Amino acid sequence: MPTDLARWALRDRVALPTGTIAVDVLGADRPGTPVVLTHGTPSWSYLWRRVAPALATDRPVHLWDLPTYGDSTGTGIPSVAGHARTLAALVEHWGLDAPVLLGHDIGAATVLRAHLVHGTPASALVLADAAVLSPWVTATAAHVQANLEVYRSMPNGPFTAMITAHLRTTVAGTLADDAERAYLERYAGPEGQQRYLDQVSGFSEHDTRDVVARLGEITVPTDVVWGAEDTWLPPSAATTLGETIPGARRHTVPGAGHFLTEDAPEAFLDVLAEVLP
């Protein structure tokens, strides 16, 4: 299984039209309802390192890195639309009838698009600090998109300093040194710089407009979970999202920023223990 901290890695690979996708499953022989964990940006499956092993004590936990994130490769510019196609294909590949689909940030948009547009089955949905409702492209990302060629030609040192400062705003507290390294190493050097910028260039609210229009069609139990100190996506978005999805329950994690699994993994697990079937 993956190991903790900087040694975290997913063991298997699945070749799909969207890329060669790094995947893994923990607790494969457990009897509980499977859960699929979908990370967002600028993270990778490492985001779940303090959550997945605990969940896997009583259920299978499926993990993956989005195309071009973590240890996955990708074809073309990554997007929520492409991520949703990938998730739909992986659920079919894994032979899952109705797993819990849990997504964070654009991972939540990925989960919703896979479920509503591609018909990916689910027994429940969990949407954490979800980048779904407009405007979810943050001001920082929008500025990068508007000046993409400037950032592509920026010397790597200043660029790395910039994204390091941005990454530190994902938490309400202080991001541990080993965690900071694990996130930033995926964007190291000139190649990593272009990878980061390719990801940002693919952010488009076009990929969520039809999803938002269909939120009222959701019939499975849905929980919206938000870090109380999220400065990327305001907690008011959780209220609106929860009110739009029929019967959705809302949960706030005190003391947690946008990366709530970094600030408060135990509190997040407590919410999941309450809501997961």
Secondary structure, 3 states (H helix, E strand, C coil): CCCCHHHCCCCEEEEECCEEEEEEEECCCCCCCCEEEECCCCCCHHHHCCCHHHHCCCCCEEEECCCCCCCCCCCCCCCHHHHHHHHHHHHHHHCCCCCEEEEEEHHHHHHHHHHHCCCCCCCEEEEEEECCCCCCCCHHHHHHHHCHHHHHHCCHHHHHHHHHHHHHHHCCCCCCHHHHHHHHHHHCHHHHHHHHHHHHHCCCCHHHHHHHHCHHHCCCCEEEEEECCCCCCCHHHHHHHHHHCCCCEEEEECCCCCCHHHHCHHHHHHHHHHHCC
